[in-house]
Amino acid sequence: MTKAIKLLTALPPPQRQRLMSLAREVAFPEDARIFEAGGTADRFWVIRSGAVSLDQRVTSLQRVTVASLGAGDLLGWSWLFPPYQWDFGAEAFSPVRAYEFEADAVLRLCEEDTHLGMLLVRYVAEILAHRLEMTRGKLMEQYGHHRRSVL
């Protein structure tokens, strides 16, 4: 299983400082919708404090939480991949403070500093792989339990 990494602590100090030069501190109140699936993904956040739920709409009235994120976690990766639309929705589960990064500015910085660009893509991919494994484990738990009760 992959290890959970935190983007800002994974980056070497010079690249972290360059990325942080683009950061803006933001806050979201509890229950605030941060973004909706299908919306334009033009930024991302690193959570400083609080908790965020990633959700998927399953019906017009029902959302299912697919992951919970906390301090140090990356929120949003769709800004890095076409068609640049959110795959999930996100909601503040508690008051949240975060660093916000505009995608265009980060992508320009990555073109200037290709080492930073390569590290950023690598760490985002590692974060995605870890989350996929965690989701797979949850599904196996749920499906395995359901399957046993049917037999």
Disulfide bonds with the S-S distance in Angstrom:
none
